[in-house]
Amino acid sequence: MPQISVDYSERLADSFDRRAFGLALNRLAVKLIDAKPESCKVRFRRVEESVVGADADTYALVFVQFQIFPGRSPEAKAALSEAVLAELPAHLGDLSAPVDAAVDIKDIDRDCYRGTVLAP
């Protein structure tokens, strides 16, 4: 754990260095919420369409969500959110429009969550 999802606007597809950002997210999780490196999993989802406010063409979007086991303090979660937002610009490349960025950190139910590695 954590499971990390990054939704990003289609217009960022060519300039967003997703691999480097994913590795940075993993390092931040290890540093700020004491995650185990081998447990950090990041998936990226390209969003073909998004609408922000009255002008759909003004903003691109990046939304990062961490799903983690309970036990981290609100301060640690806030520090992680702030660090993610500070790290993001380094991976977006040359921006042609503003990017609306947000981070959400959710506790998941440890008693219900299950995961495994399926091997051939």
C-alpha positions as CSV (number, residue, x, y, z in Angstrom):
1,M,0.0,0.0,0.0
2,P,-0.5,2.8,-1.1
3,Q,-2.5,2.5,-4.3
4,I,-2.0,5.8,-6.2
5,S,-4.1,6.9,-9.1
6,V,-3.3,9.9,-11.4
7,D,-6.0,11.2,-13.7
8,Y,-4.7,13.7,-16.3
9,S,-6.1,15.6,-19.2
10,E,-5.5,14.4,-22.7
11,R,-3.8,17.6,-23.7
12,L,-1.0,16.7,-21.2
13,A,-0.3,13.3,-22.8
14,D,2.7,14.3,-24.9
15,S,4.4,16.5,-22.3
16,F,3.7,14.8,-18.9
17,D,6.6,12.6,-17.8
18,R,4.4,10.1,-16.1
19,R,7.2,7.6,-15.3
20,A,9.3,10.2,-13.5
21,F,6.3,11.6,-11.7
22,G,5.3,8.1,-10.6
23,L,8.7,7.4,-9.2
24,A,8.6,10.7,-7.4
25,L,5.2,9.9,-5.9
26,N,6.6,6.6,-4.6
27,R,9.6,8.3,-3.0
28,L,7.3,10.9,-1.4
29,A,5.1,8.2,0.0
30,V,8.1,6.4,1.5
31,K,9.4,9.6,3.0
32,L,6.2,11.2,4.3
33,I,3.9,8.4,5.2
34,D,6.4,5.6,5.9
35,A,5.2,3.5,3.0
36,K,7.3,0.5,1.9
37,P,8.9,1.1,-1.5
38,E,7.8,-2.2,-2.9
39,S,4.2,-1.5,-1.9
40,C,3.8,1.7,-3.8
41,K,1.7,1.3,-6.9
42,V,0.9,4.1,-9.3
43,R,-1.5,4.0,-12.2
44,F,-2.1,6.7,-14.7
45,R,-5.5,7.3,-16.5
46,R,-5.7,9.7,-19.4
47,V,-9.0,11.6,-19.4
48,E,-10.2,12.4,-22.9
49,E,-12.6,15.1,-21.9
50,S,-12.9,17.4,-18.9
51,V,-14.8,20.6,-18.2
52,V,-13.8,23.3,-15.7
53,G,-16.2,26.1,-15.1
54,A,-17.7,27.9,-18.1
55,D,-14.7,27.5,-20.4
56,A,-13.8,23.9,-21.1
57,D,-10.7,24.8,-23.1
58,T,-9.0,26.9,-20.4
59,Y,-7.6,24.3,-18.0
60,A,-6.0,20.9,-18.1
61,L,-6.5,18.7,-15.0
62,V,-4.4,16.5,-12.9
63,F,-6.0,14.7,-10.0
64,V,-3.9,12.5,-7.7
65,Q,-5.5,10.1,-5.2
66,F,-3.7,8.0,-2.6
67,Q,-5.5,5.1,-1.0
68,I,-3.7,4.1,2.1
69,F,-4.2,2.1,5.2
70,P,-5.3,4.1,8.3
71,G,-2.9,5.3,10.9
72,R,-1.2,8.3,9.3
73,S,-1.7,11.6,11.0
74,P,-3.6,14.5,9.3
75,E,-0.4,16.4,9.4
76,A,1.5,13.6,7.5
77,K,-1.3,13.4,4.9
78,A,-1.3,17.2,4.5
79,A,2.5,17.2,4.1
80,L,2.2,14.5,1.4
81,S,-0.5,16.4,-0.5
82,E,1.6,19.6,-0.4
83,A,4.7,17.8,-1.6
84,V,2.9,16.1,-4.5
85,L,1.6,19.5,-5.7
86,A,5.1,21.0,-5.4
87,E,6.6,18.1,-7.3
88,L,4.1,18.0,-10.2
89,P,5.2,21.1,-12.2
90,A,8.7,19.5,-12.8
91,H,7.0,16.7,-14.7
92,L,4.5,18.5,-16.8
93,G,6.9,20.0,-19.4
94,D,6.2,23.4,-21.0
95,L,2.6,24.3,-20.2
96,S,0.5,25.9,-22.8
97,A,-2.5,26.4,-20.5
98,P,-3.1,26.4,-16.7
99,V,-3.4,23.1,-15.0
100,D,-5.9,22.6,-12.2
101,A,-4.2,20.1,-9.8
102,A,-5.5,18.4,-6.7
103,V,-4.5,15.7,-4.3
104,D,-6.8,13.5,-2.2
105,I,-5.7,11.0,0.4
106,K,-8.2,8.4,1.5
107,D,-8.0,5.8,4.2
108,I,-9.2,2.4,3.1
109,D,-10.6,-0.4,5.2
110,R,-7.7,-2.6,6.2
111,D,-10.2,-5.5,7.1
112,C,-11.7,-5.6,3.6
113,Y,-8.8,-4.8,1.4
114,R,-7.1,-7.8,-0.3
115,G,-4.2,-7.9,-2.7
116,T,-1.9,-10.6,-4.2
117,V,0.6,-11.1,-6.9
118,L,-0.5,-13.5,-9.6
119,A,2.4,-15.4,-11.2
120,P,2.5,-17.5,-14.3
